[in-house]
Amino acid sequence: MTLTAVIHQPDFASYLGFFQRFLNADLYIVLDHVQFVHGTSKSWTHRDKIKTAQGDRWLTVGIRKPSLGTAINEVELAPGTNWIDQNLSLLRENYRKSAG
């Protein structure tokens, strides 16, 4: 018997293909003990893009700035809810007329 394993680093808003892989996996491994990468165009762990009429916009999870080498599972959320409110507002403004 062949088993399928999926290993995935956590990200803010997983793409649909992830869920297809996850649902077809026999074993799912969360790779969250590796270095949290931020400040580059390749860092998606705490942010994601959405399409808007003005072009791509970022949804971002507010975090406390981690030191270099901090693992993903050690990153802390920023206090307060301003980043939550900003993300919800951006989603409302750009997707309120979308079909549910």
C-alpha positions in Angstrom: 0.0 0.0 0.0 1.3 3.5 -0.9 0.7 6.3 1.5 0.8 10.0 0.6 2.4 12.5 3.0 1.9 16.3 2.7 4.5 18.6 4.4 3.5 22.2 4.5 4.7 25.4 6.1 1.8 27.4 7.6 0.7 30.4 5.7 -1.9 33.1 6.3 -4.4 32.2 3.6 -3.7 28.8 1.9 -4.3 28.5 -1.8 -7.0 26.1 -3.0 -4.5 23.6 -4.2 -3.3 23.1 -0.6 -6.8 21.9 0.4 -6.9 19.4 -2.4 -3.5 18.0 -1.3 -4.5 18.0 2.3 -7.8 16.1 1.7 -5.9 13.5 -0.3 -3.1 13.0 2.2 -2.7 10.0 4.5 -0.3 12.0 6.6 -0.1 15.8 7.1 3.0 17.3 8.6 3.1 21.0 9.7 6.6 22.3 9.0 6.5 25.1 11.6 9.8 24.6 13.3 11.8 26.2 10.5 12.9 29.8 10.2 10.2 32.5 9.8 11.1 34.5 6.7 9.8 38.1 6.3 10.7 41.2 4.5 11.1 39.5 1.1 8.8 39.0 -1.8 8.8 35.3 -1.0 7.5 35.6 2.5 3.8 34.5 2.6 3.6 33.1 6.2 1.9 36.1 7.6 0.4 37.8 4.5 -1.3 37.2 1.3 -2.5 39.2 -1.8 -6.0 39.8 -2.9 -7.2 41.2 -6.2 -8.9 44.7 -6.1 -10.0 47.2 -8.7 -6.8 49.1 -7.8 -4.6 46.1 -8.3 -3.1 43.6 -5.8 -3.4 44.5 -2.1 -1.9 42.8 0.9 -3.7 41.2 3.8 -1.3 41.0 6.6 -1.3 39.4 10.1 0.2 41.8 12.6 3.2 40.2 14.3 5.8 41.3 16.8 9.0 41.7 14.8 10.9 38.4 15.3 14.7 38.2 15.6 16.6 36.5 12.8 16.4 32.7 13.1 13.0 32.7 14.9 11.0 29.6 14.1 7.5 30.0 12.6 5.9 28.5 15.7 7.6 31.1 17.9 6.3 34.2 16.1 3.9 36.2 18.2 0.9 38.1 17.1 0.9 41.9 17.6 -1.2 43.2 20.4 -4.5 44.9 19.5 -6.9 44.4 16.6 -5.9 47.1 14.2 -4.5 44.7 11.7 -7.7 42.5 11.9 -9.9 45.6 11.4 -7.8 46.7 8.4 -8.0 43.3 6.8 -11.8 42.9 7.3 -12.3 46.4 5.9 -10.2 45.7 2.8 -12.1 42.4 2.2 -15.5 44.1 2.7 -14.6 47.0 0.4 -13.5 44.7 -2.4 -15.7 41.7 -2.1 -19.0 42.9 -0.8 -20.7 42.5 -4.2 -19.2 39.1 -4.9 -21.5 36.1 -5.2 -21.6 34.1 -1.9 
